[in-house]
Structures are given as C-alpha cells and as structure tokens.
Amino acid sequence: LADKQVVTGGADGVIRTWYFPGTQPAAEPPKEGEAPQGPKPIKELAGHTAAVTSLVTTGEGGIQIVSGSLDGTVRHWDANAGNAIRSMTHGAPVTSVAVTADGVRFASTAENGTAKIWNAADGKQLAEVSATSTAKQEMTDDLTRAIDLAKRNTNNSIADVKAAVAAKDAEIA
C-alpha cells in the first residue's frame, strides 16, 4: 500500500496493514517499568471466516486490496476506509487472486481446479474455467501408463538379476 505500508493476511482471516519498518510515526516511549510495545497494525480488515491465502493490491497507489480465503470467497477492500467494497463467492477454498494491470478484472483460482474472472466494478462473474473430466482422465491414463512401465522395467530388472545369478552359479559349478 502506497510506498510506506505493507499488507498481510492471517490464518485468523484478518487482513492487516502495517507501516513499512522505519516509516511509522514515532511511538510514545514506554513508561518506567513497562516493556516497549511491538508494532501495531494501522488497520484490521475483518470479514473472511478462514485463513487468508492470497492478497494483491490495486488502484492508484495500491489503495485497494483483493483477497482470497479458504472460506471460498474473494473480497475487494478499500484499504484507506478499512472496509469491504464487495464479496464474491468462488465456491471452493481460494488459492490465489490476481488483478489485471488496468484494475478492471480480478481472477481467482481454487482448490477444486476452477478459475474465475470477475468484473471489478460490480463483482459479477464473467467467466469460469475448470479442469474437465477429459483432462483429469488423460492425467489418470498417463499416470497408469507410467506405473505400468515402471512395473515392467522392475520385472525385467529382476529377471536380468536372476539370469546373472544363474549364470554365475553355473560358472562356479
């Protein structure tokens, strides 16, 4: 955010903005006998109900945030005001989010193999792409062929070792 702040997302579902180290305003010195206070977030953006898995800033100066969460939502935030602009339901735990360079589209991917494109202006879903059952079957077939080949190679190697042992035994006899 801007050039003096960073944003983090936590396992508690809360997004926090912080001053970049060395840029925060001077803190009040601790009273005698008190331990110094650690850094405190500038803002806390609560709304996700599970861990935040991805964040990206958007808008001029990075004043907006797009977040994804294991709660299956993508959220668009106003970082300055500290509130959500809108929430979009992906329908599965979100693993990543992205924003187009012009900021007019968001993208999200989820654990179930789906990717969705969203309109930034109103949060409406524009497109969805998912791994098809054909693609999944092709991957399964490829893995099955690789396993079968490994089994054949192993059986051939075992046969070669047995033949070598038998030849050595015959040579010794």
Beta strands, then each sheet from edge to edge (+ up, - down):
strand 1: 5-9
strand 2: 14-19
strand 3: 43-46
strand 4: 52-58
strand 5: 64-69
strand 6: 73-78
strand 7: 83-89
strand 8: 94-99
strand 9: 105-110
strand 10: 114-119
strand 11: 125-130
sheet 1: 1+ 2- 3+
sheet 2: 4+ 5- 6+ 7-
sheet 3: 8+ 9- 10+ 11-
end
